[in-house]
């Protein structure tokens, strides 16, 4: 499996710090450079152009641990488990001008990603209610590589209107923003994200190195002692996966967001518990559960 830093580092810009699992009392958040926007006529061509214009740099901390389990998702999703296929258009490649991240539509035009994808590079802290028209999201971007045939499909291109909340601290790393055009499908969020127990089965979709959508298959949640906000996992990721939602399957077979993938270091990847993100926003007067509830006929749900 890959265990990597999620920052796409520009030459000469590569310092990232971390600590091993046995020393973790609180997990760190790492920085990422963000992505370039194309301005072509169709969403598919525009997305390909945006990724091509990115100089996507691989972190020097990349490691291969065992087998690479990433699967390139087919346009029709036929190589993904049946219960996950209907949600593929809820994943989007996020373009901000200097790199790429992964975003997920969670209802009513709200998108979740990593905080370090939104805050200026190298900056920690919190942003709220900020204009974000330079951010674009290409939804459902999947299929053959851009050099292959047929070209990847993009189901919708959206523009960010407002960064509702973005945080990058040593406690949590996540962001919520609103887009002008919402995909026709959304991932439900778990109201009890932190209740996902140690060993919970997880899965991740994202855009490693800016490639069309890939699936990590499955891994397990590793709880960290003394941390109520972050956890570790071993789902395969690469730079560009930052902001990928970490999903657990509930008893009804529905995938739900229980965390946000932030970074990787040494032998583990790092995620922020969704419940920690919900609590941080609620403390600032924003109830994300209410804002996304009943979107497209879906309810938030617990495990």
C-alpha positions as CSV (number, residue, x, y, z in Angstrom):
1,X,0.0,0.0,0.0
2,X,1.0,3.6,-0.5
3,X,1.7,5.7,2.6
4,X,2.6,9.2,1.5
5,X,2.5,12.9,2.3
6,X,-0.5,14.4,0.5
7,X,1.3,17.5,-0.5
8,X,2.2,18.0,-4.2
9,X,5.5,19.8,-3.7
10,X,6.9,22.3,-6.0
11,X,10.7,22.1,-6.4
12,X,12.5,23.5,-3.4
13,X,9.4,23.5,-1.3
14,X,9.4,20.1,0.3
15,X,9.5,20.2,4.1
16,X,6.8,18.2,5.9
17,X,6.9,16.8,9.4
18,X,5.2,13.9,11.1
19,X,5.5,11.4,13.9
20,X,5.2,7.6,14.0
21,X,2.1,5.9,15.2
22,X,3.5,4.9,18.6
23,X,4.2,8.6,19.3
24,X,0.9,10.0,18.1
25,X,-1.1,11.8,20.7
26,X,-2.6,14.2,18.2
27,X,-2.1,13.9,14.4
28,X,-0.6,16.6,12.3
29,X,-2.0,18.2,9.2
30,X,0.1,18.7,6.2
31,X,0.0,21.2,3.3
32,X,-0.9,20.7,-0.3
33,X,-0.4,22.8,-3.4
34,X,-3.6,23.3,-5.4
35,X,-4.8,23.0,-9.1
36,X,-5.0,25.0,-12.4
37,X,-8.2,25.7,-14.2
38,X,-8.8,25.2,-17.9
39,X,-11.2,27.3,-20.0
40,X,-12.3,25.1,-22.8
41,X,-15.8,24.5,-24.3
42,X,-16.8,21.1,-22.7
43,X,-16.5,20.0,-19.1
44,X,-14.5,16.9,-20.1
45,X,-12.0,18.8,-22.3
46,X,-11.8,21.5,-19.7
47,X,-11.0,19.1,-16.9
48,X,-8.3,17.3,-19.0
49,X,-6.8,20.7,-19.8
50,X,-6.8,21.8,-16.2
51,X,-5.0,18.7,-15.1
52,X,-2.5,19.0,-17.9
53,X,-1.7,22.6,-17.0
54,X,-1.0,21.5,-13.4
55,X,2.6,20.7,-12.6
56,X,1.8,17.7,-10.4
57,X,4.8,17.0,-8.2
58,X,5.2,13.8,-6.3
59,X,6.1,14.0,-2.7
60,X,9.6,12.7,-1.8
61,X,8.1,10.9,1.2
62,X,6.2,8.5,-1.0
63,X,6.5,4.9,0.1
64,X,5.1,1.6,-1.3
65,X,3.9,-0.7,1.5
66,X,2.9,-4.0,0.0
67,X,0.6,-4.2,-2.9
68,X,-0.9,-1.2,-4.7
69,X,-4.7,-1.7,-4.5
70,X,-5.8,1.4,-6.4
71,X,-8.3,0.6,-9.2
72,X,-8.9,2.9,-12.1
73,X,-12.7,3.4,-12.1
74,X,-14.4,2.6,-15.5
75,X,-16.8,5.1,-17.0
76,X,-19.8,2.9,-16.2
77,X,-18.4,2.0,-12.7
78,X,-18.7,-1.7,-13.5
79,X,-15.4,-2.5,-11.7
80,X,-16.7,-1.0,-8.5
81,X,-18.8,-2.8,-5.9
82,X,-22.5,-2.4,-7.0
83,X,-23.5,-0.5,-3.8
84,X,-21.0,2.2,-4.5
85,X,-21.7,2.9,-8.2
86,X,-24.6,5.2,-7.9
87,X,-22.4,7.7,-5.9
88,X,-19.5,8.0,-8.4
89,X,-20.8,11.4,-9.7
90,X,-20.6,12.8,-6.2
91,X,-16.8,12.8,-6.4
92,X,-15.0,15.7,-8.1
93,X,-11.5,16.8,-8.9
94,X,-11.0,20.2,-7.3
95,X,-9.0,22.8,-9.3
96,X,-7.6,25.9,-7.5
97,X,-4.7,27.1,-9.6
98,X,-1.6,25.2,-8.3
99,X,-2.5,21.6,-7.8
100,X,-5.4,19.2,-7.4
101,X,-7.5,17.9,-4.5
102,X,-10.5,15.6,-4.2
103,X,-13.9,16.9,-3.2
104,X,-17.2,15.2,-2.4
105,X,-20.7,16.5,-2.7
106,X,-22.6,15.9,0.5
107,X,-25.9,17.6,-0.4
108,X,-27.5,20.9,-1.3
109,X,-24.4,22.0,-3.2
110,X,-22.0,21.6,-0.2
111,X,-18.6,20.1,-0.9
112,X,-16.2,18.6,1.6
113,X,-12.4,18.5,1.1
114,X,-9.2,19.1,3.2
115,X,-8.6,22.4,4.8
116,X,-5.0,22.6,3.5
117,X,-6.5,22.5,0.0
118,X,-8.2,25.8,0.7
119,X,-6.0,27.8,2.9
120,X,-2.9,29.5,1.4
121,X,0.1,27.2,1.2
122,X,1.9,26.9,4.4
123,X,-0.8,28.8,6.4
124,X,-2.6,27.3,9.4
125,X,-5.8,28.5,11.0
126,X,-9.4,29.0,10.0
127,X,-11.2,30.7,7.1
128,X,-14.9,31.3,7.0
129,X,-17.4,32.9,4.5
130,X,-14.8,33.7,1.9
131,X,-15.4,34.2,-1.8
132,X,-13.9,31.4,-3.9
133,X,-14.8,31.9,-7.6
134,X,-11.4,30.7,-8.8
135,X,-12.1,27.2,-7.5
136,X,-13.7,24.8,-10.0
137,X,-14.9,21.2,-9.5
138,X,-15.2,18.6,-12.3
139,X,-17.7,16.0,-11.2
140,X,-17.6,12.4,-12.1
141,X,-14.2,12.7,-13.8
142,X,-13.4,9.1,-14.6
143,X,-12.5,6.7,-17.5
144,X,-9.4,6.3,-19.6
145,X,-6.3,8.4,-18.9
146,X,-6.3,11.7,-20.9
147,X,-3.9,10.1,-23.5
148,X,-6.2,7.1,-23.9
149,X,-9.4,6.5,-26.0
150,X,-12.1,7.2,-25.3
151,X,-11.5,10.3,-23.2
152,X,-12.6,10.5,-19.6
153,X,-16.2,11.6,-18.9
154,X,-17.1,14.7,-16.8
155,X,-20.7,14.9,-15.8
156,X,-20.7,18.5,-14.6
157,X,-18.4,21.4,-14.0
158,X,-19.1,23.7,-11.0
159,X,-17.7,26.9,-9.6
160,X,-17.2,27.6,-5.9
161,X,-19.3,30.4,-4.6
162,X,-18.3,30.5,-0.9
163,X,-15.9,28.8,1.4
164,X,-18.2,28.2,4.4
165,X,-15.5,27.0,6.7
166,X,-11.9,25.8,6.3
167,X,-9.6,24.7,9.0
168,X,-6.0,23.4,9.0
169,X,-4.6,23.0,12.5
170,X,-2.8,20.2,14.4
171,X,-6.3,19.2,15.6
172,X,-8.2,18.8,12.4
173,X,-7.9,19.4,8.6
174,X,-11.1,19.9,6.6
175,X,-13.1,22.4,4.6
176,X,-16.7,22.9,3.4
177,X,-17.5,25.1,0.4
178,X,-20.6,25.8,-1.7
179,X,-20.9,25.4,-5.5
180,X,-23.2,27.1,-8.0
181,X,-24.3,23.8,-9.7
182,X,-24.7,20.7,-7.6
183,X,-24.3,17.1,-8.9
184,X,-27.5,15.0,-9.0
185,X,-26.1,12.7,-6.3
186,X,-24.6,13.2,-2.9
187,X,-22.9,11.1,-0.2
188,X,-24.8,11.0,3.0
189,X,-22.8,12.1,6.1
190,X,-22.8,10.2,9.3
191,X,-24.1,12.0,12.3
192,X,-22.0,9.8,14.5
193,X,-18.7,9.9,12.6
194,X,-16.5,9.5,15.6
195,X,-18.4,6.5,16.7
196,X,-16.8,4.5,13.9
197,X,-15.0,2.0,16.0
198,X,-11.4,0.8,15.7
199,X,-11.3,-1.7,12.9
200,X,-14.3,-0.2,11.0
201,X,-14.1,-1.1,7.3
202,X,-13.4,1.9,5.2
203,X,-13.0,2.9,1.5
204,X,-11.9,5.9,-0.4
205,X,-12.3,7.4,-3.9
206,X,-10.1,10.1,-5.3
207,X,-7.8,11.6,-7.9
208,X,-4.3,10.4,-7.3
209,X,-1.7,12.6,-9.1
210,X,-4.7,14.2,-10.9
211,X,-5.6,11.0,-12.7
212,X,-9.3,10.1,-13.4
213,X,-11.1,8.6,-10.5
214,X,-9.5,5.7,-8.7
215,X,-10.8,3.5,-5.9
216,X,-8.7,2.3,-2.9
217,X,-10.8,-0.8,-2.3
218,X,-11.0,-1.4,1.5
219,X,-8.9,-0.9,4.6
220,X,-9.6,-0.5,8.4
221,X,-9.9,2.5,10.7
222,X,-7.1,2.6,13.3
223,X,-8.1,4.6,16.4
224,X,-5.4,6.7,18.0
225,X,-5.1,7.0,21.7
226,X,-5.4,10.5,23.1
227,X,-6.9,11.8,19.9
228,X,-10.6,12.6,19.6
229,X,-10.3,14.4,16.3
230,X,-8.1,12.3,14.0
231,X,-7.3,8.7,13.1
232,X,-5.1,6.6,10.8
233,X,-5.9,4.2,8.0
234,X,-4.1,2.2,5.4
235,X,-6.3,2.8,2.3
236,X,-4.0,3.5,-0.7
237,X,-3.6,7.2,-1.6
238,X,-1.3,9.4,-3.6
239,X,-0.9,13.2,-3.8
240,X,-4.3,14.5,-5.2
241,X,-6.2,12.3,-2.7
242,X,-6.2,15.0,-0.1
243,X,-9.8,15.9,0.8
244,X,-11.1,12.5,-0.2
245,X,-14.0,11.5,2.0
246,X,-13.4,8.4,4.1
247,X,-16.5,6.2,3.8
248,X,-17.9,3.4,5.9
249,X,-20.7,1.1,4.9
250,X,-23.7,1.1,7.3
251,X,-25.9,-1.9,8.1
252,X,-28.2,-1.1,5.1
253,X,-25.3,-1.2,2.7
254,X,-25.2,2.6,2.3
255,X,-21.7,4.3,2.2
256,X,-21.5,7.3,4.5
257,X,-18.9,9.9,5.2
258,X,-17.1,9.3,8.5
259,X,-13.9,11.2,7.9
260,X,-11.8,13.3,5.6
261,X,-8.4,12.1,4.3
262,X,-5.7,14.6,5.1
263,X,-2.2,13.3,4.7
264,X,0.2,10.4,5.1
265,X,3.4,9.9,6.9
266,X,5.7,6.9,7.6
267,X,3.4,3.8,7.9
268,X,0.0,5.4,8.1
269,X,-2.4,7.8,6.4
270,X,-4.2,10.4,8.5
271,X,-7.9,11.4,8.5
272,X,-10.1,13.8,10.4
273,X,-13.2,12.4,12.1
274,X,-16.3,13.9,10.5
275,X,-17.8,14.3,14.0
276,X,-14.9,16.6,14.9
277,X,-15.5,18.7,11.8
278,X,-19.3,18.9,12.6
279,X,-18.5,20.0,16.1
280,X,-16.1,22.7,15.0
281,X,-18.6,24.2,12.6
282,X,-21.5,24.0,15.1
283,X,-19.4,25.9,17.6
284,X,-19.3,28.7,15.0
285,X,-23.0,28.6,14.5
286,X,-23.2,26.4,11.3
287,X,-25.1,23.1,11.4
288,X,-23.8,21.0,8.5
289,X,-26.2,18.2,9.2
290,X,-29.2,20.4,8.9
291,X,-27.8,22.2,5.8
292,X,-27.3,18.9,3.9
293,X,-30.3,17.0,5.2
294,X,-33.1,15.8,2.9
295,X,-30.9,16.7,-0.1
296,X,-32.0,14.6,-3.1
297,X,-34.3,12.7,-0.9
298,X,-31.5,11.4,1.3
299,X,-31.1,11.7,5.0
300,X,-28.0,11.8,7.1
301,X,-27.5,8.5,8.9
302,X,-25.5,6.8,11.6
303,X,-23.6,3.6,11.5
